[in-house]
Amino acid sequence: MEQHPPLPGPGRVTSLHLAAHTGEPTFRVAQARAVAGHGLAGDRNYWAGEGPRPRRRGTGRASGVCDVTLIETEALEALAREHGITLTSAECRRNVVCRDIRLNPLVDQEFQIGAVILRGLKLSEPCARLEQLVRPGLIRGLLHRGGLRAEVLRGGTIRVGDRILPLPHGARPLRVPAAPP
């Protein structure tokens, strides 16, 4: 029988952030509506076109699907500790900030946040634009721990406090109780 490495997590959503338009500051929300094939309603990356988002759009960093971005609180803490750069959860420009879950192993893996099912697509490496918006040294400090880009497979509401659970390959989504009010 094939052995898989242990799955990371479970983790928790510590904060949620949206930005209405590209380049605008993000703002904190208590919950966000995830729409399969489109992203988070009200966010700059939301696909408002007909049908699901095209698999590729534009070139370079703007190519490919990106419904939701996630980052680990532990990565932000390490950035402050190791590089002296304090980055708030809003400044990191990721939608979902989480704790107690390793995101890198979730590339090509399905996972669940509350009742929402996502698939990790690729690492969300820090870019020159983020460094320009925040401060020098950010790219080096977040390299390979800048988070995860994911697509929404099954929509629903993501709330602060929701559990994040990786799904074993071929598993059915788990029933997860709602986050406490």
VMD Tcl script that draws the C-alpha trace (Angstrom):
set ca {
  {0.00 0.00 0.00}
  {1.31 3.44 -0.98}
  {2.36 5.59 1.97}
  {1.80 9.36 1.85}
  {3.59 11.80 4.16}
  {1.42 13.05 7.03}
  {-0.86 15.91 6.08}
  {-0.17 19.35 7.58}
  {-2.63 20.97 9.96}
  {-5.28 21.39 11.01}
  {-4.90 25.13 11.10}
  {-7.13 28.14 11.73}
  {-8.01 31.30 9.83}
  {-6.74 34.23 11.93}
  {-7.80 37.05 9.59}
  {-9.35 37.69 6.18}
  {-8.51 40.54 3.80}
  {-9.91 41.89 0.55}
  {-8.92 44.75 -1.74}
  {-11.55 46.22 -4.05}
  {-9.05 47.04 -6.83}
  {-5.50 46.11 -7.79}
  {-2.96 48.24 -5.92}
  {-5.43 49.43 -3.27}
  {-4.79 48.63 0.40}
  {-6.50 45.53 1.73}
  {-9.18 45.77 4.38}
  {-10.07 43.27 7.07}
  {-13.38 41.40 6.94}
  {-14.97 38.89 9.35}
  {-16.08 36.64 6.51}
  {-15.79 36.32 2.74}
  {-17.97 34.57 0.19}
  {-15.95 32.14 -1.96}
  {-17.44 31.38 -5.38}
  {-16.24 28.31 -7.29}
  {-14.43 29.30 -10.46}
  {-14.50 33.00 -9.55}
  {-12.76 33.72 -6.22}
  {-13.73 35.86 -3.24}
  {-16.65 38.23 -3.86}
  {-15.54 41.85 -3.52}
  {-11.82 41.11 -4.01}
  {-9.53 42.47 -6.74}
  {-8.92 38.93 -8.04}
  {-12.61 38.04 -8.35}
  {-13.50 36.83 -11.85}
  {-16.75 38.60 -12.77}
  {-16.92 37.22 -16.31}
  {-19.30 34.62 -17.69}
  {-18.59 31.05 -16.64}
  {-15.51 29.94 -14.73}
  {-12.29 31.93 -14.90}
  {-10.07 31.13 -17.91}
  {-7.17 28.86 -17.02}
  {-4.73 31.51 -18.28}
  {-5.06 35.26 -18.45}
  {-2.38 37.75 -19.37}
  {1.33 37.08 -19.13}
  {3.92 36.86 -16.39}
  {2.67 37.19 -12.82}
  {-0.89 37.88 -14.00}
  {-1.12 34.53 -15.79}
  {-3.02 31.55 -14.50}
  {-5.76 31.09 -11.95}
  {-5.65 32.73 -8.55}
  {-8.92 32.83 -6.67}
  {-7.51 33.07 -3.13}
  {-4.11 33.74 -1.57}
  {-3.05 32.45 1.84}
  {-0.07 33.03 4.16}
  {1.05 31.59 7.49}
  {1.19 33.86 10.55}
  {4.37 31.96 11.45}
  {6.02 33.23 8.22}
  {5.24 36.83 9.19}
  {6.65 36.20 12.68}
  {9.83 34.70 11.17}
  {10.19 37.71 8.86}
  {10.19 40.02 11.90}
  {12.50 37.79 13.94}
  {15.04 36.99 11.21}
  {15.00 40.15 9.08}
  {13.63 42.86 11.36}
  {10.70 43.50 8.99}
  {7.32 43.78 10.67}
  {4.53 43.09 8.22}
  {0.92 43.27 9.37}
  {-1.61 40.76 8.12}
  {-3.13 43.51 5.93}
  {0.24 44.62 4.51}
  {1.11 41.12 3.28}
  {-1.76 41.48 0.74}
  {-2.90 37.86 1.12}
  {-6.61 37.06 1.50}
  {-6.39 34.41 4.22}
  {-3.93 34.62 7.10}
  {-3.72 31.35 9.02}
  {-1.94 29.68 11.90}
  {-0.80 26.13 12.68}
  {-0.79 24.88 9.09}
  {2.09 24.51 6.67}
  {0.95 25.82 3.29}
  {3.81 24.71 1.01}
  {2.74 21.01 1.15}
  {-0.73 22.05 -0.07}
  {0.48 22.70 -3.65}
  {-1.55 20.29 -5.87}
  {-3.57 19.29 -2.79}
  {-7.23 19.87 -1.98}
  {-8.07 21.37 1.40}
  {-11.09 22.63 3.24}
  {-11.72 25.93 5.03}
  {-15.05 25.68 6.83}
  {-17.32 24.25 4.12}
  {-15.25 25.71 1.24}
  {-13.03 23.37 -0.79}
  {-9.90 24.77 -2.42}
  {-6.97 23.36 -4.37}
  {-3.47 24.69 -3.84}
  {-2.00 25.76 -7.18}
  {1.46 27.14 -6.51}
  {3.49 29.07 -3.99}
  {2.71 32.77 -3.80}
  {6.26 34.07 -3.89}
  {6.76 37.71 -2.87}
  {7.08 40.11 -5.79}
  {8.86 43.38 -6.42}
  {5.53 45.22 -6.21}
  {4.92 43.94 -2.66}
  {8.45 44.94 -1.67}
  {7.87 48.36 -3.25}
  {4.62 48.81 -1.30}
  {6.11 47.71 2.02}
  {9.91 47.87 2.41}
  {13.23 46.59 1.01}
  {14.31 43.09 2.01}
  {10.84 41.63 1.86}
  {11.48 39.36 -1.13}
  {14.49 37.72 0.51}
  {12.68 37.41 3.85}
  {9.58 35.71 2.42}
  {11.19 33.63 -0.32}
  {9.55 30.16 -0.35}
  {7.30 31.13 2.56}
  {5.22 33.89 0.97}
  {2.09 31.78 0.97}
  {-0.08 29.82 -1.41}
  {-2.26 30.59 -4.43}
  {-5.43 28.52 -4.58}
  {-8.58 28.05 -6.62}
  {-12.08 27.62 -5.20}
  {-13.55 24.22 -6.11}
  {-16.66 24.41 -3.92}
  {-17.91 27.77 -2.73}
  {-19.33 28.94 0.57}
  {-18.43 31.35 3.34}
  {-14.96 31.55 4.89}
  {-14.94 33.02 8.41}
  {-12.24 34.10 10.82}
  {-11.73 31.13 13.16}
  {-12.60 28.47 10.56}
  {-10.50 25.31 10.62}
  {-8.24 24.53 7.66}
  {-8.03 20.82 6.93}
  {-6.05 19.18 4.13}
  {-8.07 16.47 2.39}
  {-6.44 13.11 1.70}
  {-6.18 12.32 -2.02}
  {-9.59 11.14 -3.22}
  {-11.30 11.90 0.10}
  {-14.76 13.37 0.44}
  {-14.96 16.78 2.17}
  {-15.35 16.60 5.92}
  {-18.29 18.16 7.73}
  {-16.76 20.96 9.75}
  {-18.78 22.80 12.39}
  {-19.07 26.54 11.85}
  {-16.63 28.79 13.66}
  {-17.84 30.05 17.02}
  {-19.46 33.53 16.83}
}
mol new
graphics top color blue
foreach p $ca { graphics top sphere $p radius 0.5 }
foreach p [lrange $ca 0 end-1] q [lrange $ca 1 end] { graphics top cylinder $p $q radius 0.2 }
display resetview
